[in-house]
Amino acid sequence: MSAIAIGIGGLAGWKTLQRTEARQLEMVAKDPVVVRSTTYFKDNIVKAAKAEELVKDYSLLNTALSAFGLEGDIANKAFIQKVLESDTSDKSSLVNRLADKRYLKLAEAFGFGSQTPATDLAETVSEAFVQREYEKRVGESDENMRLALNATRELKAIQGRSSTDKTLWYEVIGNQPLKKVFEGAFGFGSSYGNLPVERQLEEFMGAAERILGSSSFKDITTPEVTEKLMVTFMARSQLTESVAQNRYSAALTLLTGL
């Protein structure tokens, strides 16, 4: 599996990536490794009537978790089984108590703990797997672009939800990849993560008002404001990397001059 190299980083690279995304996605979908994973999933997911059967099949589980950005949990089979078996309609269930709502999306998609069976599961997971694989390959060349792609997709999925803004901000804080984009765009350092979560909420909402013009997700999830967030994130990231490179060059010059 080859990385997707844009050839240029920062804001210019982000614009190029947006223009070529459809073509790149099509290429990833046709990659033999990806085709093998999605074909196996489509052919075999019907055999997994229970969460226990899904987690026992490494190939099925890997595709399922990767489709939701949770491939790092591939070894945590007992935990994932409990997540999948959780009653998504029960606010006190395990999956609803987890801050990272990617687990809830996973449980909702498969429907093992729900009275409502999942529909079009094979196609839904396969499409999500291709999207995540595309983002992963972009990230092998530029992690900031991967984070921006992930955030754009996550914010689009939030559109139209009835949750309160505070609830959605808490979801952002609990979703590390998405949180990194907001932190980067807002100029937050790593120390912000040490603040009490209520204080983090205040800081994020205040920064959103200043930089994006609104702390409401009704506004943030519009294409215009989402793009403003991504542009600010990429621009700040580019500036940070430039400063770091200049410091490295200066230090190297001093060392070689000794």
N, C-alpha and C positions, 0 to 999 in steps of 0.2 A: 504494500500500500504506500503510495507516494504522497509526500506533502504537497500542498498547493502553495506555490510561491507567487506572490504578486509582483515582486521585483522592486517595490518601493514601499516604504513604511509610512507611518503617520497618517495625517489627514488625506494627503494625495493618494496613498495606498487604499484607504477606506473608500474613497470615491471610485477608484478603479475596481475594487472588489464588488461594489454594488452594481456596477455596470456589467460585470461578467458573471454574476452569481447564478443566473438561470443556466448558462452553459456549463459552468463548473458543476452544478448540482446534477445535471444530466450525465456528465462524465462519471461522477462518483456512483450514481445509480447503476451504471453499466459496468463498473469495475467487477471483475470475476469474484473477488473476495466478498464484496458487498452482495452480489447476486446470490452467492452460495449461502450467505447468512439469512437473507430475506426469504429465499426459496425454502430453506429448511424450516424457518419459522412458520411460513404459510402452510406448509405441508404437515407439520407436526403439532401445532398449537391446539388443534382440535382434540388431540389425545390427552391433553393436560386438563382434566375435568376439575382437579383440585390444585390448590396452591402447592401442596407437598409434591405433586407430580411435576410441576413446573420447575421448582428449585432443584429437583434431582437431575434434570436434563441441562447439562452445562451450556450447550449451544443455545437452547431456548432461553435460558436465564440470561446469558450474556447479551443476546439481542434485545431482550426485554429491558434489562437495566440500562443498556447503552442508549436505547431510544428515549430514556428519561434523564440521561446524564448521570446515572447512578452506577456506572460500571465499576467504580471503586469498591462497591459493596458485594462484588461477586463471591467473595469468600465468606460473607456474613449470611449464610443461607438460613439459619434459624431466625435471625432478625427479619430478613426479607419475607419469610413465610408468614411471620406474625403480622407484618405490614399488609401483606396481600389478603390475609384472612380477617383483618379488622373491618368492623362495621363502619362504613364511611358516613352513615347517617347518624351515628352516635357520637356526640361531641366529646364524650369522655373516653372514647376508644383510643388505642395507641396511635394510630395514624393521624388522628385529629389533634393529638397532643404534641406531635412533632413540629418544631418550628419550620423546618424545611418542607415546604409544601410539594416538592417534587415527589415525595413518597405518597402523598394523598392522590396526586395525579396518576401515579402508577397503580394504586389500589382501585381507583375509580375506573381506570381503563379496563382492568381485567375483571372486576366485578365479583371476585370470589367471596367477598364478605357482604355482598349486596343482594337484595331480592331482584334487582334488575340485571339481567344478563348483558354482558358487553356486546355491542354491535359493531360489525366491520372491524373487529379487533386485529385481524391479520394485516389488513391494509393500513390501518391507522398506525400500528407499531412499525410496520415496514417503512412507511413514509417518514416517520419520526426518526427511525434508525439512520436512514439516508441523510437526513438533515443534520443530525448530530455527527455523523461520520464526516460530512463535509466541513462542519465547524472544527472538528478535531484535526483534520488535515490542514486547514488554514492555520490553526493554532500551532502546528509543528513548525511553521515558518514565522508566525507572528501571534503571540498569545493575546495581545491587546485586541487584535481584530477578531479573534475567536470570542473573547469576552463581549465585544460589541455586537457580534452576530447573535450570541446567546441572549443578550439583554433585549435586543430588538424583537426577537421571537417571544420572549417571556412577557414583555410589555404588551405585545399584540394580543396574547392570550388573556390578558387581564381585562381587555376592553369589554365593556358591557356588564361586568360583574357587579353584583349588588352590595358587596362587602364595603364597610366603611373605609375611609382613607387611612385611619389609624391601623386597622386590621391589615390593609395592604402594605403599609410601611413596615409593619412588623414582619410580614412575609419577605419583604426585600431584605431586611436585616438578618433574617434566618436563612436566606439563600446566598451563600458565599460568592458564587460567580456573578450574580446580579448585583450584589452589594458592592463588589469591587468596582463596577462601572460607575455607580453613583458616588462612591468614595473618591474615585479618580477625577470625575467631573467636578466634584465639589472641593477638591484640593484637600481632602481629609488625610491625615497621616495615620499610620498603623495604631497610634495610641488611642484613637477614637473607639476602637474595638474593646478597650478596657473600661469604658464608661458604662454605668448602669444602663440597661436597655431603654428605660424611660427617657434618660438623658440623650441617648443616641437618637431616639425618635424625634425629640425636640430639635436636635442639630440637623438631622436630615430634612425635616420639614421646613426649618428656617432657611437652609441653604437652597432648597428647591424654590422657595418664594423669591429669593434674591437672584438666582442664576437662571431658573427656567420660567419665572414669572408666576408660578403656581405650585402648590403642594398637593393639589387634587389630582388623583389618577384619571379623572375624567378628562383633564387637560393633558397630563403627562403622556397618556397613551394615544393621543392624536399623532398622526404621522409627522406633523411639523415639529411638535415639542420633543417627541422621541428622537427625531433626527438632530435636533439642537443638543440634546443630551449626548448623543453619540459623537457629534462633532466636537463638543467641549471636552469629552473624555479623550478622544484621539489627539486633540491639540495639546492638552495638558500632558498626556503620556509622552508625546513627541518632545515636548519641552523638557520634561524630567529626564528622558533618555539622553537628550543633547547635553544637558548640564552634567550628567554622570560621565558621558564620554569625554567632555572637555576636562573634567577633573582627572580622569584616568590619563589622558594625553599629557596634562601638565605634570602629573606625578611621574609618568614614564620619562618625560624630558629631564626632570630633575635627577632621576636615577641614572639615566644614561650619561648625564653630564658629570657624574661623580668619578 
